[in-house]
Amino acid sequence: MKPLTVNNVTSIDEAATALSQGNTKVVAGGTDLISGLKKNIYRDSPATLINLKTVEGLNTITMDGDILKIGATTTVEEIANSPLVKDGFNVLAQAAAQTASPLLRYSGTIAGNICQDVRCWYFRAEDNYFDCIMKGGDTCYALRGDNRNHSVMGSINVNPSACSSGCPTGVNVAYYMAKIREDNFDEAAEILLQTNAMPAITGRACPHTCQDVCSRKAHDEEIGIRSVERMLGDRVLDNPQQFMTVTAADTGKHMAVVGSGPAGLAAAYYLRKAGNQVTVYEQFEKPGGLLRYGLPDYRIPADVIDKQIHAYEVMGINFKCNMTLGSDISVEDLSRDHDAVFLGTGAWKERMMRIEGEDECVSGIQFLKELSEGKQKRIAGRVLVIGGGNVGVDVATTLKRMGAEPLVVDRLARDQIAVIEHELHTAIDEGVEFDYLTMPVGITRKGDKLEVRFVKMQRADSDSSGRPNVTPIEGSEFTMEVTAVMKSIGEIADIAMLNDELTQAYNHHQGTQAPAALNNNVYAGGDFISGPTTVVTALGAGRRGAELIVKQHCKSSTVELTPAEPIKIFEPSILEGTKPMLKEAERTLEQKRAEPMGEDFAGLNQTQAKEEASRCMSCGCISASPSDLAPALLTLNATIITTERTLTAAEFAQPGKGKNNSLRDGELITEIHITKPEANSQQYQKFRARGSIDFPVVSLASAIDVENGVVKSAQLGLGAVAPLPLRAEKAEAFLLGKEITETVALEAAELAMAGARPSRYNAHKVQIAKAFVKQAILDANN
């Protein structure tokens, strides 16, 4: 065990203060934590243990009227033997008596028992061999591994799944997939809109890094997240009056957004959702920015952009087009006339190569813009595209579909270039040629042709900032004759419209992904600050920009623009028997490779989307709740008193980030209160592998009140069948007013485990739980 310090505190206030100082853990009985420290199972071992056993007054069992009060450090053995607990709260005494072994019961405490770490062998592997999702990783190894003692009732989000972590906007993929499995497509769409302002767009144009890290890939094939997202996004656009609503009270604030690309539109959407009046100023004829004028129609059709803009108009966002910042309007005017201004004008200014004949080049981004406006004529023959990034690939693919023969060159090596892999592979499949480590050094016009001079490059050490570097190869010069040259080496923001103060602030933040405050009411974000990124990255920047503005200017707004990660028990995935259909989900349309206009891929219908969602593993933690006392406290409707608040046993059992309870950082349990129940039949049933010591495989705490054979009330608390102790609420409701018979008991048992979907090795848990419920009901009538 690593060296540490023990702090023997004398008061609960002293303990809370010490705990807030970080790199600490609380020890009371020590039976769970110390064994974990000895095996080094945690990501970070504490430097200090705070010993609560030295605090007086926490080891008590008293009655206050009809309320049983138990101090946090009362031992499990004291609870098992207490006459006060046995008289009216016997299910808790029985649960305590069946916890672990006598030696451990003399040390372990009630608070320690309900706060103990999960008993999953992956979590408890020595030397943190499996950095699982409960510890802050992104994988639940039990989903595909040995899960015989794990949950049969779903998983919990103790940390973001790999797909959510891999998404620049933090979309909770598993949560909306679960809603689709329930046929609740509307709620799934609402969940998606919480963090993604335009799922119909990202469902077409996003690189979907979430799919790259999808845990399902280890079994067969990643989930078709993009196609499912597109289906939900199209549902939103087809029903804007239903989804694009504002429920927040009017803040009385009026916000200006400059630029209607993805960052600007996302900022406008979330500012409007927060109850603000929003006007978007756009320099071009139609709103859409990069989406309309910088991406080919085959990636995002114009009609989809039109529908997206209409949806924003439905929710009350105003658009003013043909308004150029610096000539038609100024930042100073907008700042004076609005409560806040968000600059999301993107990066449209082409970088310079500074080579001879550069004025012969056509801007790639300008080429795409003119094409979207119907102004671009077809180009034939050999066309050189300089730059192998996203814009260069889009330009080259478009040229190929127009009948040209594009060649893409880039001074860097293939693995040194940031590009959307899917789009690159599409270009290669369609016959676009690529020549890496090749740099143009001069262009000369020769009649209707252009002669381009090149030099080959070789890798070199990265520069001081870590960026890839190359150097010319001596004697490698060559020339090539082409019809036209398209330049797509990168774009930068045009900041000519900023005054000296704003320019200085801009230069300080330029190149960062986070939105920035340039002064007290002018903000900037997206590609305007960061430089060219992906659509979804710009969307995330726009949302964070809106959050910054709302936080500083809309104190009255009650809208939370960053929703809390929902703690949710999901329907568990079944790996076997589900058909991989990603290739079907992203099937190609017939017109692909025929025209530069028109969409490449078909979408999914609801049936197909549900089938794809059924493959989602949820990627939460499927460990089973190990506590014996927690189901009993849940059944008795106990109240948990902490240093900060009062929680019901059900509220306490809702996990927080990286733990299986809802205690906040620095929060401690002080006491547990239980009002005496009316139930005349209480018992605790436990199935375990050994007669003592072991945690439960399945447990049931029951408190049933029966009069003349008829159920007056019933509380059934299941343990070890789910990540949390669960009340069998459907069974409880069914039993009310029922005369107890074997048939009634059997039906209640089925209801108690309704929805259970065991994994490969733990189906036995379902049958054991049903048997316990049946037995508890029949015993209550004896």
N, C-alpha and C positions, 0 to 999 in steps of 0.2 A: 504494500500500500504506500502511496506517495506521502511524504511528510505533510502534516497539516497542524493547525493550531485549534485548540478547543476553547471556546468562550463560554464559561459557566455564568450565564446571565442570571439576574435575580428578579427581574420584572419583565412583563410582557412588552412594555414600552421599550425597554432596553433591547429586547430581542428583535423587535420590529426595526429599530434604528440600526442595529448591527446587520440585519438581513438586507437592508436597503443599500448597504455599502458595496455589494457585489462580490462575486466569487466566493459565496458562502452557501451553506446548506444547513437545514435544521435537523437536529437529531433529538429524539425523545426516548424511544425504546431501543433504537439502533439495530433492530433485527433485520431490517430490509436494506437501509442505506449502507451500513458498514460492510455487508457482504458484497454489495456492488462496488464499493470503493476498493475492496481487497482484490477484486477481479478486474478492476480498471475498465468498467463497462461504459463509462460516460465519456462524452466528447471532451468535456472540461472537468477535471477534478477540482473540488473546492480547496481553497487555501485555509478556510476556517470553518469549523463546525460550531453551530450555536446550540448549546445544550439546554433544552427546556426543562429537564428534570430538576434543575436547581431553582426553578421558579415556584415559589410557594403558592398554594391556593388553586392550582390547576388539577390536582388529583382528588376529586370530590364526587360523591354521588348523593344527591339530596332530593327531597320532594318539596315543592312549593305549591300547595294546593293539589291540583290534579296534574301538575307539570313535573316531570322527572328532569333533573338537571345533572348532566355528567360533564366533569371537567375534561379538558383536552388530553391531559397526561394520565388519566385513569387507565389502569392496565386492563387488558382483555380478561385476565383471570379474575380481577375484582368485579368486573361486570358479570361474568359467568356465575359468580357465587353470591352476588348481592341480593338480599331479600327484597329490597325495594324494586330492583329490576325484575325479579321473578314474579312479583305481585302486580300483574297488569301489563307487563312488558316482556312476557316470557319468551317471545320469539327472538328478542335481542339476547336474552340470557342463553338460549339454546344455540344461537349462532356463535356467541362468544365461546361457549364450551366446545364447539367443534372446530375452532380456529387453531390451526397448526398443532403444536405439542405443548404440554404443560410448561416446559422450560421457556418456550417462546412466548406463551401467554403471560407469564410472570414479568416479561420485559416489554413486550409490545403494548402500545397504547391505542385507544379508540381513534384518536386523530391520525396516528401513524397508520393504522389499518386501512382507513378510508382514503389515505393519501399515498399508499404504497405504489411503487412503480409496477408496470405490467410484468407478467410472468412469461412473456414471449421469449423463447430461447434465442431468437435473433437479436432482440434488444439486449439480452443478458450475456451475449457471447463475450468471452474473456478478451481483454485488450481492444474492446470496441471493434471487433472484427467486421461486424455488419453495421454500417453507419445508416441505420434505418430512418424511416420518416418520423418516428416518434422522437428521434434525437436531432432532427433538423435536416436530415437527408431528404431524398425525394423518392425513395423506394420502400415499399412494404414487401420484404423478402418472403413473408409467409403466404402471400397471394399465390405464388407459384411453387412454394416449397412445402415443408412439413407443417401442416396447419391442423393437426388432429385435435388440439386443445384450444383452437381459436374461435372467433365469432362465427355464428351461423346466421346472424341478423344484421350484417352489414359492417361498414367501416366508418371511421370518423376522421374529419379534417383537422388533425393536430398541427399540420404544417402544409404549406402549398404543395400540390402535386407537381411532378416534373413539367407537365404541359403548362400549368399556370405560371410556374417559375420561368419557363422559356418564352412567355408571351410579354412583349413590351408594355401591353396595357393591363396585364395581370388578370385576364379573363378566367373566371372559375369554370373551366371546361367540364369537370366532373359533375358540378352542381347542375348545369343546364342539361347535360346528358341524362342525368337521373330524372329530370322533369319530362324529358322526351320519352323515356321508358314508361313513364306513367301516363302517356298520351296528353300531357299538359304542355302543349306547344306554346301557348300564349305566355305562361309563366317562364318557360325556357327563354323565350325572346326577351322578356323583361329583364331577366338575369343578365343576359348578354349585353343589353343596352346599358346596364349599370357601369360598364367599363369600356364599352366599344360603341361609339356614336354612329357607326355606319357598317354594320355586319354584312349588308349586301355587297358593299365595296370590298371589304377585307376578305369576304368569302370568294372573291375573284382575284384580287391583286396581292394578297398578303403572302409572303414566303412561308408562313406557317411553320416557324421553328418549333412550335409545340409538337408537330407531327414528328420532327426529327428526334425528339427525346421521349416520345410516347413509350411507356413501359410495355405496352402490348407487343411491341416489335420483338421482344425477347421470346414471345410465344409463337406468333405467326406474322402478323402484318400490322403496321400502325393504324390507328383509327383515322378515318377520313374526316378529320375535324373541319377542314376548310369547306368541304361539300355540305356538311351538316349546318355549319355556320351560314353558308350562303342560303340554304333553304329557309332558315329562320329570318335572315335579313330580308329576303324577298317577301316573306310573310308580313314583316313590318311595313315595307314599302307599299304593299297591296292594301294595307289597312292603317294608314297614317293617323286617322282620327282616333283609332283605338290605342295606338302605342305612343304616338308623338304628342304627349300631353304634358301640361305643367300643373302640378298639384300644389306647389309651394306658393305661399302668400307673396304678393307683389312687394318687392323690397323698396320700390320707389327709385331705384337706381337705373341708369341708362348706360350701357356698355357699348363701346365701339370695337369691332374686330376688323382689322385690315388684312385682306387676303382670304380667299375662299378655297384654299387647298385643304388637305386633311387636317393640319394643325389648326387652322382658322375655323373650320367648320366644327371640329371637336370642341374648341374653346367656346364657340357660339352656342352649341347644343347644351353644354353643361352650365354655362352662365344663365341660359334661359331656364333650364331645369331648376336652378336655384331661385327663380322668381324675378329675374332682372329683365328689363327691356333690352333687346340686342339688335344692333344694326351692323351688317357686314358690308364693307366697302371692297369692291373688286375692280381691278384695272381693265379687265377684258370685257368683252361684250356679254358673256354669260358667266354665271358662277360655276365654280368647280376647280379652278386653279390647276394644279398639277394633274389632278384626276382627269380633267377634261382636255387640257392642252399639252400635257407632258407624257401621257401614257397612251399607247395604241388602242384603237377601238376594239381589237380582238381580246384585249385584257379587260377593259371596262367599257362596255358599250355606252354610247351617248344617252340612250333612253334610260339606262339605269341611273346615270348621274342626274338626269332630269327629274326622275321620280324621287331621288334622294333629296334634291333641293326642294322639291314640292313638299316633301314630308317636313322639312325644317320650316317652311313657310306656314304649314298647317299649325305648328306649335307656336307661331307668332314671331319668328325671326324675320327681320326685314333685310332685303338685299338691295344695294345700290351699285349698279355696274357702270363701266366706263368712267371710273373715278380713280385717277392715277395719283398716288401719293407723291407730293412734291410739286405738282402742277395744278391739279383740280382741287386737291385738299392738302393740308399740311398737318403734321403731327401736333403742332402747337394748337391749331384750331380744334382738332379732335379732342385733345387733352382738356381744352377749355370748355367744350360743349358736352363732354361726357364725364361720368364718374371715374371710368377707367378705360384704357385703350390697350388692346392686345395686338401686337404686330406679328402677323404670321404670313408674311409676304413670300416666304420660300426663298429658294436659291435659283435664280433664272439667268444670272450673268455668267457667260461662258468664260472659263479660265483661258489665259493666253499661253501658247507654247513658246512664243518668242523665237520662231524660226523664219527663215526667208520664205516668202510666198504665202504666209499664213492667211493673208487676206483673200486667197483663193478658196479657202475652206468655207463650207456651209455649216452653221451651228446645228448640231443634232437635235437639240431641244426645240430650236426654231422650226426645223423640218417637221417634227411631230406636231407642233402647234399648227402649222399651216395645213398639214394633212387633216387635222381635226376640223379645221375651218373650211375644208373643201378647196383650198387654194393651191395645193401642191400638185404639180404635174408628175406623171410617171417618169421614172429615171431608168434608163437601160444601160447595159454594158457593165464593165468592171467598176465598182465603187469601193473606195477605200473608206473604212470607218476607223478613226483613231480613238482608241479607248475601249477597253473590254469590260467596263462596269455595266450597271443596269441600263443606263440610257443607251450606251453603245450597242448592247445586245438587242434592245427594243428597236433601235434604228435599223440594225442589220437584218433582223427578222422581217421587219416591215418592207425593207428594200427587196428582200428575197421574194416576198409575196407579190411585189409589184413587177417582178420579172427581171430585176437586176441581179448581178453576181457580186454580192458584197464580200469583202475580206476585212476582217477585224484584226487590227494590230494593237499591241500594248507593250510598253517598254518593260513591264514587270512580268514575272512568271505567273502561270495560271493560279498557283496556290497563294499568291500574294495579293490577289485581287478580290475585293468584296463584291459579290454578285449573287443574285438569286439563282440557286442551282437549277430549279425547275425551268426557269426561262432560258438559261444557258443550254440545258439539254434539249429544249424545244428547238432552239436555233440550230444546234448541231444536227438534230434529227432532220431538219428541213434543208440541210445542205449548206448552211453558212460556214465559211472557212475562218479559222482563227490562226494567228501567227503571234506567239508570245515572245517576250524578250527581243522585240523589234521596235526601234524608235525612228520615226521620220525626222530628218534633219533639214529638209528643204523641199520646196515645191516650185516648179517652173511650168508656166503655161506654154504649150506647143500646139497652136491652132485650137481645135475643139477638144484637145486632150490635155491632161496634166501629167507631168513627169515628177515622180516623188523619189527623193533620195533617202535611203535608210541606212542605219547601222545596227548590227546585232549587239545585244547586251548580254552581260553575264551577272550572276548574283554577286553581291558584295555584303559586307557586314552591315547590319542595321544601324541607322543613325542614333544619335543620343536619346531620341524620344522613343526608340523601338520600332520606328517605321521601316518597312523593307527598303532595301537600297540595291541598285544595280550600277554597273559601269560598262562603258563601251568596250567591244572587242576590237583590237587594232587590226586593220586590214579587212574588216567584214562588211565594208560598204557595198550596197547594190542599189539599183534603180528599178522602178516599175512605172508603167504607163497606165493611167486610169481615166475614166470618164468624169468622175467627180470625187471630192474628198469631203467626208462628213466628220466634224470634230466633236467628240464627246468625252473629253478628258476630265470633266468635272465642272460643277457650277458653284458659284459663290453668291452671296446675297449682295444686292445693290443697296448701299447705305447712304447714298448721296443725299437723301431727304432728311437725314438726321442732323440736328444742330451739334455744336461742339460738345455740349454736356452729354447728350445722348450717345454720341459717337464714342466718347471716352468710356461710358458705361458699357456700351456694346462691345468694345474691344476687350474689356475686362472679362466678359462672359463668353465671348465668341469661341466656338468649338466645343462647348459643353452641351450635354443632353438635357439638362434641367432648364425649365423656363426661368427667365430673369426679370427682376424689377429694374428698369433703367432710370426711373425716378419715382416720385411718390404716386403717380397714377398711370405711368406708361410701362407696359410689360412686353416681353418678346419671347417667342418660343418656336419650336419646330425647326425646319430646315433653315430658317432665317438666322437662327443662332448656331445650330449644330453643324450646318452644312448638309449636303444631300444624304438622306436616309431612306428607309422604306416607308410605305404608307402607314403601316401600323405603328412604327416608332414615332412618326409625326403625330398620329392620333393620340398616343400616350402623352406626348409633350403638350398637346393642346388641352387635354383634360387636366394635367397638372398645372398648366397656366391658369385655367379657370378656377381651380382650387385655391391657388395663391391669391387671385383677385377676390374671390368670395371671402376668404379668411381675413383679408385686410380691409375690405370695403363693404361687406354685407353682414354685419354683425347680427342682423335680425333674421338672416336666413337659417332655417332649421334643416336644410337639405344636406345630407352627408354625401359628398361627391365621390369619396372613396369608401365604398361599402365595406363593413367589417367582414372578414372571412367567415362564412357561415359554418357553424359546427353542425354537421348533419350526419345522421346515420343513413347511409346509402344502401340500396338493394345491392348485395354483393354480386360480382360478375361470376359467370361460369365460363371457364376457359374453353372447355370442350363443348362441341355441338353448336358453335357459332361460326358462321361462314365469313371469311375475309372477303370484303367487297370493295376495298379502296379503289381498285382499278376500274370496277364498275361505276363507283361513285364519281370518278373523275374521267369518265369516258369522253372521247373526242367526238366533236360534231363533224358532219360530212364536209362542211365548207373549209375546214382547217387546211392550211397550206394553199388555199385557192385565192383568197382575197385578204388584203390587209385589214379590211373592215369586217365586222361581224365576230361574234363570240366563238371562242375555241371549244369550251367545255360545256356540257349539259349539267344541269343541277339534279338534285334528288327530289323525289316526292316524299310525302310524310311517311309512307310505309317503308320506303328505302332508308330514310333518315332514322326511323325507329330501329330498324334492323341493324344499322351501323352503330347507333347509340347502345344497343344491347351488348356490343363488344367492349364497351368502355369498362375498365376494371375499377374505376373510381379512385384507385391508388391512395386510399386512406389507410389508416392503421386498422388491422382486423384482429388485434389482440383482444382477449376476453377480459372483462373486469374481474380482478382476482380477489376482491375483498369479500369476506364473509359478513361483516357488519353492515356494509353499504346496502344490500338488499333489504335487510331487516329495518334499517333506518328509513329507507324509502317506503316500505310497507307501513310503517308506523307514522308516516307524514312528519318526520322529525324536522327540526329547524337547526341550522348550523350557524352559530354566532362566531363572527371573526372580529379582528381588530378594526375592520372597516365597515362591515355591513351585516345584515341578517339574510340568510339564504335558506330556501327550502332544500330538502335533501335532493330533489330533482334538479334544482338550479345548481347546486354544488357539483352534481355529477356531470354537468356539461363541460367538456374539456376545453382548456385554453391552449395556447400555442405551446406545443412540445410537452404537454402533460395531460393526464387523464382526470383533471378536476379544474374547476373554474377559479381557483385562487389566483389573485393577481400577484405580481412581484412584490415582496415585502409584506404580504398579507398572511396572518396566522389565525388558525382556529383557536378559540378560547373555551368554548362551551357548546354543548349540544342539549337542546330542549325537546322533550316529547310529551305531548298531551295524552293522557291516559285514554286508550281506545275503548269502544264498547264491545269489541269482538270477544266472543266467548270461546273461540277456538284459535289458538296460535301455535304454529310450529315452524321449525326450520329443518328442511331436508337438504342433504348434501351428498353428492356422488363424487368420489375421489379415487385416485388410483391406489392409495394406501390408507390404512385405517387412521393414521394420524399424520401430522406434519404437512401433508400436501394441501395445496390450494384447490378450490373446487373445479371439477370438470363441468358440473351443472349444480346449481343450488336454487332453492325456492323458499322464500320467506312468506308465510301466509297469515293473514288475520281475517277471519270470517265470523260474522255474527249471524247465528241461526236461531230462529224461533219456530217451534213446532214443525221442524223439517223444512222451513222456507228461509231462503237467504235474505237477510235484511241489509247487509253490507258485506263487501268483499274487497280485500286488498291483496294482490298477488305480486310479489317482487322477485323477478328472475335475476339470478346472478350467473356470470360466466358464459352466457349465451350470446352476449353482445359486448362491444367495447365499454358500455355503460351498464349499470344495473337498470333494469327496465321494469316498469309496471305493465302488467298484461291487461291493459285498459279495455280491450274488446271483450275479453273473457269476464272481467269484473262487471261490465255493463250488462252482459248477457245473463249473469247469475242473479241479478237483483229481482226479487219477487218470485224466483223459480223454486219449486219444490225439488229437493236434492234426490236425484236418481242416478243410476249408473249412466243412463243415456245423456242426461244433462251434464254430468261430469265429463264424459267423453267429448261432448260438443264444446264445452268450455276449454278443454285441453287443446282441441284443434284450433280454436280461436286464439288461444294464448301464443301459439307458434305460427299463426297465419303470416305468410310472407317470408318465412325462413327459407333461405337458399344456401344450404351448406356447401362448403368447399369439398375438395376431393376426398379428404380423410376424416371429416368430422360429422357425418350424417347421424352418428349415434347420439349426438347431443340433442337432436330434435326429439327423438323417441324418449330419451330419459326425461326431458323437460315435460313432455306430455304426460308421462307416467306420474311425475311429481304433482302436477296440477290436479290430475284426476284423484290421486290419493288424498291430497289436502282437502278437496271438496267432500269426498266420501267420509273422511275422518271427522270433519266438522259436524256431521250429523249423528255421531256416535256419543 
